[in-house]
Amino acid sequence: MPGTGFCSCWGGRVLPLLLAYVCYLLLGATIFQRLEKPAEAQSRGQFQFEKLRFLENYTCLDQRALEQFVQVIMEAWVKGVNPKGNSTNPSNWDFGSSFFFAGTVVTTIGYGNLAPSTEAGQVFCVFYALVGIPLNVVFLNHLSTGLRAHLATLERWEDQPRRSQLLQVLGLVLFLTLGTLAILIFPPMVFSRVEGWSFREGFYFAFITLSTIGFGDYVVGTDPSKHYISVYRSLAAVWILLGLAWLALVLPLGPLLLHRCSQLWLLSLGQGCGTEEASDRRPREGPTAAREIQVTSQDFLTSKRRLGN
């Protein structure tokens, strides 16, 4: 019955997975609440204290005027204007920044610190994303497929000698290590140095970016007090595309590497057992061998008498 199959599939696979998914979300919500809510309350209290102290120092302002000014700052921030500095700050919509923004759109990162504010820009962003997101998916799939083609010999490695298998696994480990250094270690070091972050903050930005979460709390090239080179954000966009392609390649290779390592381990155990069996099959010497020869001779003589009879 189709209904029975659907119910068994729901109860056997979907329901446990759904329960695990919901439990994982509840666990995350609980931990984040425990960790972040006290810090939020402290920041809220500190902000209110600073507002009151500001009003005490500048008695010509009242609470309403200050709230209106804060609202203007928030609106400017939503539109991508950094309230720090002055009107000479670099534009958020020069070509390098626009290229970086286009990369965050098609990769679905969406930091949230910058968005189109005009009606025409918003409409164009919708259609641009409708075409760019599938194009990005196709590009990453083809790129990872092309890179994986160079590792296709791993799928046929059972026919190769053990030394070649070991060299292939070592080469794969070296490839993953160098890729990790080039994508997840060196770029955070550069970002930390240029932006004035710690390495932890740079690595956090790299992970949040390449996982396409994109909170927007850390974004490169947005500090008005720093003088960036003109291609800085464009290079960051190129790093994002290469990092996503590398992750698309690495994620399937992780289980493959573990599988190959386990096979090598089992092969080494099998060869050890084979050596012991070979030693068991060696000709015996001493009294045991003499007894076996004697029994074999007796069996031969007995068979000969039977044939003679």
N, C-alpha and C positions, 0 to 999 in steps of 0.2 A: 504494500500500500504506500502511495506517495506521502500521505499524511504521517504514516508511522516513521518513514525514513526521515522526514523533516523533523519530527519530534525527537528522534534518537540523535540526529545531528545537533539539534539545539541543546539537548540535555547533555550530550557527550562532549561537545567541543565548545560551542558558542557560549553557553551559560558559565562554565568555569572561567573561560577567558574574560567574559564580561565582568564577573565577580572580581577577578584579579585586577582588571583595569580600574574598576571603581575603587577597590581597596587601595591601589597604588595612588590614585588621585587623592583619596582621603588622607593617606599617610603624608603625601606631599603638602597638602593644605595645613595639616596639623603642625608639621615641622616648620614650615614657612611662617605660620602665625606665631609660634613660640619664639622664633629667631628675630622676626622683623617688627612685630607689633610694639615691643618696648622701645626699640630705636625710633620708630615713627612717633610715639608719644613724646619721647625726649626731644625730637626735632620740632615737633609742633609747639611744645612749651618754650623752646629756645626762640622760635620765630616770633611768638607772641611777646616774649620778653623784649626782644630787639625792637619790635614795633613800638612798644610802650616807652622804651628808652629813647627812641628816635623822636617821639612826640614830646617827651620831656625836654630834650635838647633844642628842639625847634618848635617853640610855643606858637609860632605864627600859623602852624598847620593844625588842623583838627583831624579827628578820626575818619571822617567821611572823605576828606581830600586825600588822605594817605591811602585809603582803600581804593579810590579811583585811580591813583597812580600805580598801585600794585596790579590793578586790573589791566592797565595799559601795558605794563611789563609782561604780564601773562599772555596777552594777545600777541604782543610782538614775538614772544618766545614760540608760541604755537605756529606763527608764520615763518619761523626759521631765523628771526633776527635776534642775535645775541645781545642782551641788554648791557653787557660789559663793553667798555670802550666807547667809541664815538662813531660818527657817520663815515669815517675813513676806513672802517673795518672792511676786509675783503668781502666781495659779494658771494652769497651762497649759490648764485646761479651763473657764475662764470662757466666756461666750457668744462674745466676739470671737475668742478663740483657737480655740474649737470650730468657729466659722464658717470660719476660715482653714484648719483641718484638713480640714473637709468639702470645701473647694475644692481642696485638694491631692489628695484621694482621687479625686474625679470627673475631675480633669484629669490623673490618673496621674503627678503630679510626685513625690509621696512623698519628702519630704526625708529621712526616717529618724530625725529627732531626736525625734519624738513618735509614739506608737502606742498603741492600746488595750491595757491590761494585764489587764483583767478578761475572763473567758470570754464574758460576755454582750456586752461591747463588741466583741470580736473577731468573734463570730458576726454581730452587726449590721453590722459594717464590711464583711464579705463580701457580704451581700445588698445593702447600700447601694451598694457599688461595682458590683455586677452590673446594677443599674438606673441608677445615676448616670453611669457611663462612656458607655453608649450615648446617654443623654439629653444629655450634654455634647457628644457628636459631632453629634447632630442639631441642637442649638442653634447650634453654631458654623457648621455647614453652611448653615442657614437665614439666619443673620445675615450671613455672607459673601455669600450669594446676593442678599440684599436690598441690601447695599451695592454689589455688582457691577452691579445693575440700573441704578443711576444712571450707570454708565459703559458702558451697552450701545451707546451711539452710536459708540463706538470700533470696533465690529464692522461698522458700515455707513459708515465714513468715506470710502470710495473715491468715493462719490457727492457729496462735499462739496468746496468749493473748498480750495485749498491753504492759504489763510489760516486757515480753520476747523480744518483738520487740525493746523496748527502750534499754534493756541491750545489744542486738545484735548491735545496732547502736553505743552505747558507746564503746563496744569492738572493733568495726571496727575503730572508731576514735582513740582509744588507739593504735591499731596495726599500723595505718598510722603514728601516732606521733612517736612511738618508732622506726619504720623503717626510718623515716626521720632523727631522731637523729643519728641512727646507720650508715646511709649511707651518708647523706648530711651535717651533723653538726660535729660529732666527727672526722671523717677522715680529713676534711679540717683543723681542729684544730691541729691534729697530723702532717699533712704535713707542716702547717705553722711553727710549732715549729722546725721540723727537717730541713726544707729548709731555714728558715729565712725569710719566707714570712709574709705578713699581712694576717689576716683572710679573707679579701676580695679577695686577690690573691689566697688563698687556696680554697675558695668556687668557685671562677671563674674556677680554674683548675678542680675541681670536676665536675662542671656542663658541661664544655666543653668536659671532658672525657666521662662522662656517657651519654651524648647526642650524642656520637660518632662523634663529629665535629673534635676535635683533631687538633688545630692550630699548636701546637708545641712550642708556646712561653713560656709555663710553662710545664716542665716535671720533674718528681721526679727522684732523684738519679743521676743527671748529673753535679753537682757542684764539680769540682776536689779539691776544698779546704776543703771539708767536708769528714769525714770518716763515711761511712754508714755501717750498719751491712750487712752481706752477703745475708740475705733473705729479705732485705728491698724492692727491686723491685719485687721480687716474691710475697710478701704479697700485694703489690700494684696491681699486676695482678689479684690476687684472689679477692681483693676488687672490681675491675672492673667487674669481672664476676658476683659476688653477687649483685652488684649495678644494672647491666643490668637486671638480673632476677627479682630484686625487682621492678624496673620500669615497666617491662613487666606485673607484677601483679597489680601494683598500677594504671596504666593508665586506665584499664577497671573499677577499683573499684571506681574511682572518680565520674563518672556519676552515678554509682549505689548508692553511699552514698548520693548524692544530691537527687536522686529519693526517697530513703527511708526516708530521712528527710522531704521531701515535703509530703509524704504520712502520716507520723506521724503528721505533722501539720494539714493536712486536717482531719485526724481522730479526733484530739483534737477539731477542729471546729465542726465536725459532732456530737461529744458527747455533746458539749455545746448546739447545736441546739436541740438534742434529749432531753436534760434536760428541755429545755424550752417547747417543745411539751408535755412532760410528765406532766409538771406543768399545761399546758393548759387543759389536760385531767382529772385533779383531780376533785372530786365532789365539786360543788360550794356551798357556804354557804350564809346565809343572805337572803335579799329580792329577789335576782336573783334566788336562788334555790327555794324559795317559789312560785315564778311566774311559774317556769318550772313545779313544782309539780301540781299547779293548772291547767295549760294548759293540762297536761297529764290526770288529773282526768276528765276534761270536755270532752276530746276526748274519754275517756273510756265510759262515760255515753251516749254520742251521738251514739257511735257504738252499745251500748246495746239496745237503743230505736229502732234503725234501724232493728236489729235482731228480736226484739219483734214484730214490725210491719210486 
